[in-house]
């Protein structure tokens, strides 16, 4: 969803279905948005603050962000250890500069 331009003809309520929640990444509580899109993303700030290990992205690409900054280049990714209640897993996320949340989950 992040790299697709919205169709002006679509009803606005179809483009605003977001789910907000909090989770644990290591010992920190983080804001998560689930948008049903096609990409899992983590903020550069969270990666740096928690000392997560960035990996070179195997297929760098540009992401059309839905804000004022235009395209963002995705050059790195990392495994983010998430905990939601009793569920724990490491989710592979692309790393970008974003302020909307700490983690944006778009695919299972």
PDB file as gemmi writes it, atoms N, CA and C in Angstrom:
CRYST1    1.000    1.000    1.000  90.00  90.00  90.00 P 1                      
ATOM      1  N   UNK A   1       0.817  -1.194   0.000  1.00  0.00           N  
ATOM      2  CA  UNK A   1       0.000   0.000   0.000  1.00  0.00           C  
ATOM      3  C   UNK A   1       0.861   1.257   0.000  1.00  0.00           C  
ATOM      4  N   UNK A   2       2.059   1.172   0.565  1.00  0.00           N  
ATOM      5  CA  UNK A   2       2.880   2.364   0.687  1.00  0.00           C  
ATOM      6  C   UNK A   2       3.491   2.808  -0.630  1.00  0.00           C  
ATOM      7  N   UNK A   3       3.607   1.902  -1.580  1.00  0.00           N  
ATOM      8  CA  UNK A   3       4.217   2.297  -2.840  1.00  0.00           C  
ATOM      9  C   UNK A   3       3.201   2.426  -3.968  1.00  0.00           C  
ATOM     10  N   UNK A   4       1.916   2.547  -3.620  1.00  0.00           N  
ATOM     11  CA  UNK A   4       0.855   2.699  -4.604  1.00  0.00           C  
ATOM     12  C   UNK A   4       0.186   4.052  -4.401  1.00  0.00           C  
ATOM     13  N   UNK A   5      -0.051   4.756  -5.472  1.00  0.00           N  
ATOM     14  CA  UNK A   5      -0.768   6.025  -5.379  1.00  0.00           C  
ATOM     15  C   UNK A   5      -2.256   5.731  -5.252  1.00  0.00           C  
ATOM     16  N   UNK A   6      -2.944   6.347  -4.285  1.00  0.00           N  
ATOM     17  CA  UNK A   6      -4.368   6.066  -4.112  1.00  0.00           C  
ATOM     18  C   UNK A   6      -5.194   6.555  -5.288  1.00  0.00           C  
ATOM     19  N   UNK A   7      -6.235   5.804  -5.581  1.00  0.00           N  
ATOM     20  CA  UNK A   7      -7.167   6.172  -6.637  1.00  0.00           C  
ATOM     21  C   UNK A   7      -8.114   7.230  -6.083  1.00  0.00           C  
ATOM     22  N   UNK A   8      -8.223   8.362  -6.745  1.00  0.00           N  
ATOM     23  CA  UNK A   8      -9.074   9.462  -6.288  1.00  0.00           C  
ATOM     24  C   UNK A   8     -10.538   9.027  -6.216  1.00  0.00           C  
ATOM     25  N   UNK A   9     -10.929   8.067  -7.049  1.00  0.00           N  
ATOM     26  CA  UNK A   9     -12.307   7.608  -7.101  1.00  0.00           C  
ATOM     27  C   UNK A   9     -12.686   6.734  -5.899  1.00  0.00           C  
ATOM     28  N   UNK A  10     -11.703   6.160  -5.210  1.00  0.00           N  
ATOM     29  CA  UNK A  10     -11.993   5.274  -4.077  1.00  0.00           C  
ATOM     30  C   UNK A  10     -12.638   6.042  -2.931  1.00  0.00           C  
ATOM     31  N   UNK A  11     -13.560   5.391  -2.223  1.00  0.00           N  
ATOM     32  CA  UNK A  11     -14.104   6.042  -1.017  1.00  0.00           C  
ATOM     33  C   UNK A  11     -12.994   6.247   0.008  1.00  0.00           C  
ATOM     34  N   UNK A  12     -12.983   7.400   0.681  1.00  0.00           N  
ATOM     35  CA  UNK A  12     -11.921   7.723   1.624  1.00  0.00           C  
ATOM     36  C   UNK A  12     -11.850   6.728   2.775  1.00  0.00           C  
ATOM     37  N   UNK A  13     -12.986   6.186   3.236  1.00  0.00           N  
ATOM     38  CA  UNK A  13     -12.952   5.270   4.369  1.00  0.00           C  
ATOM     39  C   UNK A  13     -12.209   3.976   4.036  1.00  0.00           C  
ATOM     40  N   UNK A  14     -12.088   3.633   2.760  1.00  0.00           N  
ATOM     41  CA  UNK A  14     -11.360   2.443   2.355  1.00  0.00           C  
ATOM     42  C   UNK A  14      -9.855   2.615   2.554  1.00  0.00           C  
ATOM     43  N   UNK A  15      -9.367   3.858   2.608  1.00  0.00           N  
ATOM     44  CA  UNK A  15      -7.937   4.109   2.720  1.00  0.00           C  
ATOM     45  C   UNK A  15      -7.500   4.395   4.145  1.00  0.00           C  
ATOM     46  N   UNK A  16      -8.391   4.327   5.124  1.00  0.00           N  
ATOM     47  CA  UNK A  16      -8.062   4.736   6.490  1.00  0.00           C  
ATOM     48  C   UNK A  16      -8.208   3.616   7.510  1.00  0.00           C  
ATOM     49  N   UNK A  17      -8.207   2.368   7.087  1.00  0.00           N  
ATOM     50  CA  UNK A  17      -8.364   1.267   8.019  1.00  0.00           C  
ATOM     51  C   UNK A  17      -7.007   0.879   8.589  1.00  0.00           C  
ATOM     52  N   UNK A  18      -6.673   1.459   9.741  1.00  0.00           N  
ATOM     53  CA  UNK A  18      -5.411   1.187  10.412  1.00  0.00           C  
ATOM     54  C   UNK A  18      -5.700   0.635  11.803  1.00  0.00           C  
ATOM     55  N   UNK A  19      -4.809  -0.183  12.290  1.00  0.00           N  
ATOM     56  CA  UNK A  19      -4.942  -0.742  13.617  1.00  0.00           C  
ATOM     57  C   UNK A  19      -3.712  -0.306  14.415  1.00  0.00           C  
ATOM     58  N   UNK A  20      -3.917   0.408  15.501  1.00  0.00           N  
ATOM     59  CA  UNK A  20      -2.825   0.895  16.347  1.00  0.00           C  
ATOM     60  C   UNK A  20      -2.736   0.020  17.590  1.00  0.00           C  
ATOM     61  N   UNK A  21      -1.524  -0.276  18.022  1.00  0.00           N  
ATOM     62  CA  UNK A  21      -1.337  -1.023  19.265  1.00  0.00           C  
ATOM     63  C   UNK A  21       0.082  -0.791  19.767  1.00  0.00           C  
ATOM     64  N   UNK A  22       0.379  -1.356  20.917  1.00  0.00           N  
ATOM     65  CA  UNK A  22       1.724  -1.281  21.472  1.00  0.00           C  
ATOM     66  C   UNK A  22       2.264  -2.688  21.609  1.00  0.00           C  
ATOM     67  N   UNK A  23       3.585  -2.810  21.508  1.00  0.00           N  
ATOM     68  CA  UNK A  23       4.245  -4.096  21.683  1.00  0.00           C  
ATOM     69  C   UNK A  23       5.574  -3.862  22.388  1.00  0.00           C  
ATOM     70  N   UNK A  24       6.234  -4.929  22.737  1.00  0.00           N  
ATOM     71  CA  UNK A  24       7.569  -4.843  23.327  1.00  0.00           C  
ATOM     72  C   UNK A  24       8.602  -5.204  22.276  1.00  0.00           C  
ATOM     73  N   UNK A  25       9.637  -4.388  22.179  1.00  0.00           N  
ATOM     74  CA  UNK A  25      10.820  -4.705  21.395  1.00  0.00           C  
ATOM     75  C   UNK A  25      11.957  -4.673  22.397  1.00  0.00           C  
ATOM     76  N   UNK A  26      12.477  -5.865  22.677  1.00  0.00           N  
ATOM     77  CA  UNK A  26      13.393  -6.058  23.800  1.00  0.00           C  
ATOM     78  C   UNK A  26      12.703  -5.585  25.071  1.00  0.00           C  
ATOM     79  N   UNK A  27      13.186  -4.531  25.713  1.00  0.00           N  
ATOM     80  CA  UNK A  27      12.554  -4.081  26.960  1.00  0.00           C  
ATOM     81  C   UNK A  27      11.722  -2.823  26.782  1.00  0.00           C  
ATOM     82  N   UNK A  28      11.635  -2.306  25.579  1.00  0.00           N  
ATOM     83  CA  UNK A  28      10.945  -1.039  25.324  1.00  0.00           C  
ATOM     84  C   UNK A  28       9.550  -1.257  24.751  1.00  0.00           C  
ATOM     85  N   UNK A  29       8.599  -0.447  25.207  1.00  0.00           N  
ATOM     86  CA  UNK A  29       7.258  -0.446  24.639  1.00  0.00           C  
ATOM     87  C   UNK A  29       7.266   0.448  23.411  1.00  0.00           C  
ATOM     88  N   UNK A  30       6.755  -0.073  22.296  1.00  0.00           N  
ATOM     89  CA  UNK A  30       6.809   0.644  21.026  1.00  0.00           C  
ATOM     90  C   UNK A  30       5.423   0.728  20.402  1.00  0.00           C  
ATOM     91  N   UNK A  31       5.202   1.800  19.639  1.00  0.00           N  
ATOM     92  CA  UNK A  31       3.948   1.988  18.926  1.00  0.00           C  
ATOM     93  C   UNK A  31       4.016   1.231  17.603  1.00  0.00           C  
ATOM     94  N   UNK A  32       2.975   0.441  17.340  1.00  0.00           N  
ATOM     95  CA  UNK A  32       2.889  -0.360  16.122  1.00  0.00           C  
ATOM     96  C   UNK A  32       1.619   0.037  15.371  1.00  0.00           C  
ATOM     97  N   UNK A  33       1.728   0.131  14.063  1.00  0.00           N  
ATOM     98  CA  UNK A  33       0.561   0.315  13.207  1.00  0.00           C  
ATOM     99  C   UNK A  33       0.511  -0.892  12.268  1.00  0.00           C  
ATOM    100  N   UNK A  34      -0.662  -1.502  12.171  1.00  0.00           N  
ATOM    101  CA  UNK A  34      -0.878  -2.570  11.194  1.00  0.00           C  
ATOM    102  C   UNK A  34      -1.775  -1.979  10.126  1.00  0.00           C  
ATOM    103  N   UNK A  35      -1.292  -1.997   8.875  1.00  0.00           N  
ATOM    104  CA  UNK A  35      -2.054  -1.353   7.803  1.00  0.00           C  
ATOM    105  C   UNK A  35      -2.513  -2.294   6.712  1.00  0.00           C  
ATOM    106  N   UNK A  36      -2.133  -3.557   6.760  1.00  0.00           N  
ATOM    107  CA  UNK A  36      -2.576  -4.490   5.732  1.00  0.00           C  
ATOM    108  C   UNK A  36      -1.894  -4.285   4.393  1.00  0.00           C  
ATOM    109  N   UNK A  37      -0.834  -3.513   4.368  1.00  0.00           N  
ATOM    110  CA  UNK A  37      -0.102  -3.261   3.126  1.00  0.00           C  
ATOM    111  C   UNK A  37       0.836  -4.401   2.790  1.00  0.00           C  
ATOM    112  N   UNK A  38       1.885  -4.099   2.072  1.00  0.00           N  
ATOM    113  CA  UNK A  38       2.761  -5.161   1.566  1.00  0.00           C  
ATOM    114  C   UNK A  38       4.161  -5.129   2.167  1.00  0.00           C  
ATOM    115  N   UNK A  39       4.441  -4.252   3.116  1.00  0.00           N  
ATOM    116  CA  UNK A  39       5.798  -4.112   3.630  1.00  0.00           C  
ATOM    117  C   UNK A  39       5.810  -3.976   5.141  1.00  0.00           C  
ATOM    118  N   UNK A  40       6.754  -4.655   5.793  1.00  0.00           N  
ATOM    119  CA  UNK A  40       7.004  -4.458   7.218  1.00  0.00           C  
ATOM    120  C   UNK A  40       8.145  -3.460   7.346  1.00  0.00           C  
ATOM    121  N   UNK A  41       7.961  -2.447   8.191  1.00  0.00           N  
ATOM    122  CA  UNK A  41       8.932  -1.364   8.293  1.00  0.00           C  
ATOM    123  C   UNK A  41       9.236  -1.083   9.751  1.00  0.00           C  
ATOM    124  N   UNK A  42      10.484  -0.739  10.037  1.00  0.00           N  
ATOM    125  CA  UNK A  42      10.901  -0.292  11.361  1.00  0.00           C  
ATOM    126  C   UNK A  42      11.606   1.057  11.189  1.00  0.00           C  
ATOM    127  N   UNK A  43      11.450   1.926  12.177  1.00  0.00           N  
ATOM    128  CA  UNK A  43      12.072   3.247  12.079  1.00  0.00           C  
ATOM    129  C   UNK A  43      13.574   3.164  12.342  1.00  0.00           C  
ATOM    130  N   UNK A  44      14.316   4.000  11.627  1.00  0.00           N  
ATOM    131  CA  UNK A  44      15.771   4.095  11.843  1.00  0.00           C  
ATOM    132  C   UNK A  44      16.074   4.419  13.300  1.00  0.00           C  
ATOM    133  N   UNK A  45      15.245   5.257  13.889  1.00  0.00           N  
ATOM    134  CA  UNK A  45      15.438   5.692  15.266  1.00  0.00           C  
ATOM    135  C   UNK A  45      15.378   4.515  16.238  1.00  0.00           C  
ATOM    136  N   UNK A  46      14.408   3.615  16.055  1.00  0.00           N  
ATOM    137  CA  UNK A  46      14.280   2.451  16.931  1.00  0.00           C  
ATOM    138  C   UNK A  46      15.466   1.517  16.765  1.00  0.00           C  
ATOM    139  N   UNK A  47      15.892   1.310  15.526  1.00  0.00           N  
ATOM    140  CA  UNK A  47      17.039   0.438  15.251  1.00  0.00           C  
ATOM    141  C   UNK A  47      18.280   0.969  15.973  1.00  0.00           C  
ATOM    142  N   UNK A  48      18.520   2.274  15.871  1.00  0.00           N  
ATOM    143  CA  UNK A  48      19.688   2.880  16.515  1.00  0.00           C  
ATOM    144  C   UNK A  48      19.579   2.846  18.037  1.00  0.00           C  
ATOM    145  N   UNK A  49      18.405   3.219  18.562  1.00  0.00           N  
ATOM    146  CA  UNK A  49      18.227   3.314  20.006  1.00  0.00           C  
ATOM    147  C   UNK A  49      18.375   1.966  20.703  1.00  0.00           C  
ATOM    148  N   UNK A  50      17.883   0.896  20.072  1.00  0.00           N  
ATOM    149  CA  UNK A  50      17.949  -0.426  20.684  1.00  0.00           C  
ATOM    150  C   UNK A  50      19.152  -1.241  20.226  1.00  0.00           C  
ATOM    151  N   UNK A  51      19.948  -0.680  19.340  1.00  0.00           N  
ATOM    152  CA  UNK A  51      21.144  -1.380  18.881  1.00  0.00           C  
ATOM    153  C   UNK A  51      20.830  -2.627  18.071  1.00  0.00           C  
ATOM    154  N   UNK A  52      19.731  -2.589  17.310  1.00  0.00           N  
ATOM    155  CA  UNK A  52      19.397  -3.719  16.444  1.00  0.00           C  
ATOM    156  C   UNK A  52      20.400  -3.762  15.293  1.00  0.00           C  
ATOM    157  N   UNK A  53      20.673  -4.950  14.798  1.00  0.00           N  
ATOM    158  CA  UNK A  53      21.709  -5.113  13.776  1.00  0.00           C  
ATOM    159  C   UNK A  53      21.114  -4.939  12.368  1.00  0.00           C  
ATOM    160  N   UNK A  54      21.455  -3.820  11.689  1.00  0.00           N  
ATOM    161  CA  UNK A  54      20.971  -3.643  10.310  1.00  0.00           C  
ATOM    162  C   UNK A  54      21.712  -4.569   9.352  1.00  0.00           C  
ATOM    163  N   UNK A  55      20.995  -5.050   8.352  1.00  0.00           N  
ATOM    164  CA  UNK A  55      21.560  -5.893   7.304  1.00  0.00           C  
ATOM    165  C   UNK A  55      21.372  -5.175   5.973  1.00  0.00           C  
ATOM    166  N   UNK A  56      22.294  -5.375   5.063  1.00  0.00           N  
ATOM    167  CA  UNK A  56      22.154  -4.786   3.735  1.00  0.00           C  
ATOM    168  C   UNK A  56      20.943  -5.421   3.058  1.00  0.00           C  
ATOM    169  N   UNK A  57      20.077  -4.582   2.487  1.00  0.00           N  
ATOM    170  CA  UNK A  57      18.878  -5.097   1.824  1.00  0.00           C  
ATOM    171  C   UNK A  57      19.291  -5.822   0.546  1.00  0.00           C  
ATOM    172  N   UNK A  58      18.789  -7.050   0.322  1.00  0.00           N  
ATOM    173  CA  UNK A  58      19.197  -7.789  -0.876  1.00  0.00           C  
ATOM    174  C   UNK A  58      18.685  -7.170  -2.175  1.00  0.00           C  
ATOM    175  N   UNK A  59      17.573  -6.413  -2.103  1.00  0.00           N  
ATOM    176  CA  UNK A  59      16.997  -5.775  -3.282  1.00  0.00           C  
ATOM    177  C   UNK A  59      16.558  -4.353  -2.915  1.00  0.00           C  
ATOM    178  N   UNK A  60      17.502  -3.405  -2.813  1.00  0.00           N  
ATOM    179  CA  UNK A  60      17.130  -2.025  -2.461  1.00  0.00           C  
ATOM    180  C   UNK A  60      16.067  -1.480  -3.418  1.00  0.00           C  
ATOM    181  N   UNK A  61      15.199  -0.638  -2.880  1.00  0.00           N  
ATOM    182  CA  UNK A  61      14.115  -0.072  -3.681  1.00  0.00           C  
ATOM    183  C   UNK A  61      13.701   1.262  -3.096  1.00  0.00           C  
ATOM    184  N   UNK A  62      12.861   1.974  -3.835  1.00  0.00           N  
ATOM    185  CA  UNK A  62      12.335   3.255  -3.351  1.00  0.00           C  
ATOM    186  C   UNK A  62      10.891   3.039  -2.919  1.00  0.00           C  
ATOM    187  N   UNK A  63      10.553   3.654  -1.817  1.00  0.00           N  
ATOM    188  CA  UNK A  63       9.229   3.517  -1.236  1.00  0.00           C  
ATOM    189  C   UNK A  63       8.529   4.861  -1.318  1.00  0.00           C  
ATOM    190  N   UNK A  64       7.351   4.870  -1.888  1.00  0.00           N  
ATOM    191  CA  UNK A  64       6.567   6.102  -1.964  1.00  0.00           C  
ATOM    192  C   UNK A  64       5.855   6.271  -0.632  1.00  0.00           C  
ATOM    193  N   UNK A  65       6.310   7.220   0.160  1.00  0.00           N  
ATOM    194  CA  UNK A  65       5.724   7.464   1.476  1.00  0.00           C  
ATOM    195  C   UNK A  65       4.521   8.372   1.327  1.00  0.00           C  
ATOM    196  N   UNK A  66       3.533   8.202   2.171  1.00  0.00           N  
ATOM    197  CA  UNK A  66       2.306   8.978   2.065  1.00  0.00           C  
ATOM    198  C   UNK A  66       2.396  10.269   2.852  1.00  0.00           C  
ATOM    199  N   UNK A  67       3.534  10.910   2.822  1.00  0.00           N  
ATOM    200  CA  UNK A  67       3.728  12.162   3.540  1.00  0.00           C  
ATOM    201  C   UNK A  67       4.349  13.205   2.637  1.00  0.00           C  
ATOM    202  N   UNK A  68       5.003  14.171   3.249  1.00  0.00           N  
ATOM    203  CA  UNK A  68       5.584  15.277   2.508  1.00  0.00           C  
ATOM    204  C   UNK A  68       6.971  14.979   1.946  1.00  0.00           C  
ATOM    205  N   UNK A  69       7.592  13.890   2.381  1.00  0.00           N  
ATOM    206  CA  UNK A  69       8.986  13.654   2.011  1.00  0.00           C  
ATOM    207  C   UNK A  69       9.169  12.997   0.652  1.00  0.00           C  
ATOM    208  N   UNK A  70       8.115  12.515   0.009  1.00  0.00           N  
ATOM    209  CA  UNK A  70       8.247  11.869  -1.287  1.00  0.00           C  
ATOM    210  C   UNK A  70       8.827  10.480  -1.153  1.00  0.00           C  
ATOM    211  N   UNK A  71       9.693  10.099  -2.079  1.00  0.00           N  
ATOM    212  CA  UNK A  71      10.252   8.755  -2.082  1.00  0.00           C  
ATOM    213  C   UNK A  71      11.364   8.606  -1.043  1.00  0.00           C  
ATOM    214  N   UNK A  72      11.377   7.427  -0.407  1.00  0.00           N  
ATOM    215  CA  UNK A  72      12.448   7.075   0.512  1.00  0.00           C  
ATOM    216  C   UNK A  72      13.167   5.852  -0.031  1.00  0.00           C  
ATOM    217  N   UNK A  73      14.477   5.866   0.053  1.00  0.00           N  
ATOM    218  CA  UNK A  73      15.249   4.740  -0.434  1.00  0.00           C  
ATOM    219  C   UNK A  73      15.425   3.722   0.683  1.00  0.00           C  
ATOM    220  N   UNK A  74      15.037   2.480   0.410  1.00  0.00           N  
ATOM    221  CA  UNK A  74      15.192   1.386   1.368  1.00  0.00           C  
ATOM    222  C   UNK A  74      16.478   0.655   1.006  1.00  0.00           C  
ATOM    223  N   UNK A  75      17.483   0.750   1.893  1.00  0.00           N  
ATOM    224  CA  UNK A  75      18.777   0.135   1.636  1.00  0.00           C  
ATOM    225  C   UNK A  75      19.145  -0.919   2.668  1.00  0.00           C  
ATOM    226  N   UNK A  76      18.380  -0.990   3.777  1.00  0.00           N  
ATOM    227  CA  UNK A  76      18.729  -1.913   4.855  1.00  0.00           C  
ATOM    228  C   UNK A  76      17.469  -2.524   5.456  1.00  0.00           C  
ATOM    229  N   UNK A  77      17.661  -3.610   6.164  1.00  0.00           N  
ATOM    230  CA  UNK A  77      16.584  -4.281   6.877  1.00  0.00           C  
ATOM    231  C   UNK A  77      17.158  -4.893   8.147  1.00  0.00           C  
ATOM    232  N   UNK A  78      16.287  -5.303   9.059  1.00  0.00           N  
ATOM    233  CA  UNK A  78      16.751  -5.979  10.258  1.00  0.00           C  
ATOM    234  C   UNK A  78      15.637  -6.845  10.828  1.00  0.00           C  
ATOM    235  N   UNK A  79      16.031  -7.778  11.663  1.00  0.00           N  
ATOM    236  CA  UNK A  79      15.066  -8.631  12.360  1.00  0.00           C  
ATOM    237  C   UNK A  79      14.704  -7.933  13.667  1.00  0.00           C  
ATOM    238  N   UNK A  80      13.411  -7.695  13.851  1.00  0.00           N  
ATOM    239  CA  UNK A  80      12.919  -6.983  15.031  1.00  0.00           C  
ATOM    240  C   UNK A  80      12.248  -7.997  15.957  1.00  0.00           C  
ATOM    241  N   UNK A  81      12.765  -8.165  17.186  1.00  0.00           N  
ATOM    242  CA  UNK A  81      12.140  -9.104  18.127  1.00  0.00           C  
ATOM    243  C   UNK A  81      10.901  -8.471  18.765  1.00  0.00           C  
ATOM    244  N   UNK A  82       9.714  -8.927  18.346  1.00  0.00           N  
ATOM    245  CA  UNK A  82       8.453  -8.373  18.839  1.00  0.00           C  
ATOM    246  C   UNK A  82       7.814  -9.307  19.855  1.00  0.00           C  
ATOM    247  N   UNK A  83       7.141  -8.709  20.832  1.00  0.00           N  
ATOM    248  CA  UNK A  83       6.369  -9.486  21.800  1.00  0.00           C  
ATOM    249  C   UNK A  83       5.007  -8.814  21.951  1.00  0.00           C  
ATOM    250  N   UNK A  84       3.951  -9.576  21.671  1.00  0.00           N  
ATOM    251  CA  UNK A  84       2.569  -9.124  21.823  1.00  0.00           C  
ATOM    252  C   UNK A  84       1.882 -10.114  22.755  1.00  0.00           C  
ATOM    253  N   UNK A  85       1.693  -9.742  24.004  1.00  0.00           N  
ATOM    254  CA  UNK A  85       1.138 -10.686  24.974  1.00  0.00           C  
ATOM    255  C   UNK A  85       2.081 -11.862  25.125  1.00  0.00           C  
ATOM    256  N   UNK A  86       1.590 -13.064  24.889  1.00  0.00           N  
ATOM    257  CA  UNK A  86       2.424 -14.269  24.983  1.00  0.00           C  
ATOM    258  C   UNK A  86       3.156 -14.587  23.679  1.00  0.00           C  
ATOM    259  N   UNK A  87       2.739 -13.959  22.579  1.00  0.00           N  
ATOM    260  CA  UNK A  87       3.340 -14.224  21.273  1.00  0.00           C  
ATOM    261  C   UNK A  87       4.672 -13.511  21.142  1.00  0.00           C  
ATOM    262  N   UNK A  88       5.700 -14.236  20.706  1.00  0.00           N  
ATOM    263  CA  UNK A  88       7.027 -13.668  20.457  1.00  0.00           C  
ATOM    264  C   UNK A  88       7.523 -14.161  19.113  1.00  0.00           C  
ATOM    265  N   UNK A  89       8.177 -13.285  18.370  1.00  0.00           N  
ATOM    266  CA  UNK A  89       8.763 -13.674  17.096  1.00  0.00           C  
ATOM    267  C   UNK A  89       9.746 -12.595  16.665  1.00  0.00           C  
ATOM    268  N   UNK A  90      10.548 -12.899  15.666  1.00  0.00           N  
ATOM    269  CA  UNK A  90      11.424 -11.910  15.047  1.00  0.00           C  
ATOM    270  C   UNK A  90      10.865 -11.645  13.660  1.00  0.00           C  
ATOM    271  N   UNK A  91      10.576 -10.377  13.376  1.00  0.00           N  
ATOM    272  CA  UNK A  91       9.957  -9.986  12.113  1.00  0.00           C  
ATOM    273  C   UNK A  91      10.987  -9.241  11.275  1.00  0.00           C  
ATOM    274  N   UNK A  92      11.177  -9.676  10.039  1.00  0.00           N  
ATOM    275  CA  UNK A  92      12.095  -9.003   9.129  1.00  0.00           C  
ATOM    276  C   UNK A  92      11.432  -7.728   8.621  1.00  0.00           C  
ATOM    277  N   UNK A  93      12.059  -6.593   8.893  1.00  0.00           N  
ATOM    278  CA  UNK A  93      11.497  -5.286   8.531  1.00  0.00           C  
ATOM    279  C   UNK A  93      12.506  -4.477   7.731  1.00  0.00           C  
ATOM    280  N   UNK A  94      12.005  -3.708   6.772  1.00  0.00           N  
ATOM    281  CA  UNK A  94      12.835  -2.732   6.066  1.00  0.00           C  
ATOM    282  C   UNK A  94      13.011  -1.526   6.980  1.00  0.00           C  
ATOM    283  N   UNK A  95      14.164  -0.883   6.911  1.00  0.00           N  
ATOM    284  CA  UNK A  95      14.481   0.256   7.778  1.00  0.00           C  
ATOM    285  C   UNK A  95      14.348   1.558   6.980  1.00  0.00           C  
ATOM    286  N   UNK A  96      13.539   2.490   7.509  1.00  0.00           N  
ATOM    287  CA  UNK A  96      13.428   3.818   6.900  1.00  0.00           C  
ATOM    288  C   UNK A  96      13.282   4.866   7.998  1.00  0.00           C  
ATOM    289  N   UNK A  97      13.444   6.102   7.618  1.00  0.00           N  
ATOM    290  CA  UNK A  97      13.197   7.222   8.512  1.00  0.00           C  
ATOM    291  C   UNK A  97      11.699   7.478   8.525  1.00  0.00           C  
ATOM    292  N   UNK A  98      11.063   7.320   9.692  1.00  0.00           N  
ATOM    293  CA  UNK A  98       9.627   7.607   9.799  1.00  0.00           C  
ATOM    294  C   UNK A  98       9.311   8.065  11.211  1.00  0.00           C  
ATOM    295  N   UNK A  99       8.261   8.860  11.325  1.00  0.00           N  
ATOM    296  CA  UNK A  99       7.858   9.391  12.621  1.00  0.00           C  
ATOM    297  C   UNK A  99       6.462   8.954  13.029  1.00  0.00           C  
ATOM    298  N   UNK A 100       5.726   8.304  12.134  1.00  0.00           N  
ATOM    299  CA  UNK A 100       4.348   7.905  12.426  1.00  0.00           C  
ATOM    300  C   UNK A 100       4.269   6.873  13.541  1.00  0.00           C  
ATOM    301  N   UNK A 101       5.248   5.980  13.609  1.00  0.00           N  
ATOM    302  CA  UNK A 101       5.278   4.930  14.620  1.00  0.00           C  
ATOM    303  C   UNK A 101       6.681   4.339  14.652  1.00  0.00           C  
ATOM    304  N   UNK A 102       6.880   3.369  15.544  1.00  0.00           N  
ATOM    305  CA  UNK A 102       8.173   2.683  15.606  1.00  0.00           C  
ATOM    306  C   UNK A 102       8.228   1.508  14.619  1.00  0.00           C  
ATOM    307  N   UNK A 103       7.100   0.783  14.516  1.00  0.00           N  
ATOM    308  CA  UNK A 103       7.030  -0.381  13.627  1.00  0.00           C  
ATOM    309  C   UNK A 103       5.724  -0.297  12.843  1.00  0.00           C  
ATOM    310  N   UNK A 104       5.800  -0.537  11.540  1.00  0.00           N  
ATOM    311  CA  UNK A 104       4.633  -0.584  10.674  1.00  0.00           C  
ATOM    312  C   UNK A 104       4.578  -1.978  10.076  1.00  0.00           C  
ATOM    313  N   UNK A 105       3.536  -2.733  10.420  1.00  0.00           N  
ATOM    314  CA  UNK A 105       3.393  -4.096   9.912  1.00  0.00           C  
ATOM    315  C   UNK A 105       2.356  -4.107   8.802  1.00  0.00           C  
ATOM    316  N   UNK A 106       2.755  -4.664   7.667  1.00  0.00           N  
ATOM    317  CA  UNK A 106       1.846  -4.691   6.538  1.00  0.00           C  
ATOM    318  C   UNK A 106       1.623  -6.077   5.974  1.00  0.00           C  
ATOM    319  N   UNK A 107       2.480  -7.020   6.307  1.00  0.00           N  
ATOM    320  CA  UNK A 107       2.291  -8.378   5.790  1.00  0.00           C  
ATOM    321  C   UNK A 107       2.556  -9.371   6.904  1.00  0.00           C  
ATOM    322  N   UNK A 108       1.966 -10.534   6.762  1.00  0.00           N  
ATOM    323  CA  UNK A 108       2.141 -11.566   7.805  1.00  0.00           C  
ATOM    324  C   UNK A 108       3.448 -12.280   7.639  1.00  0.00           C  
TER     325      UNK A 108                                                      
END                                                                             
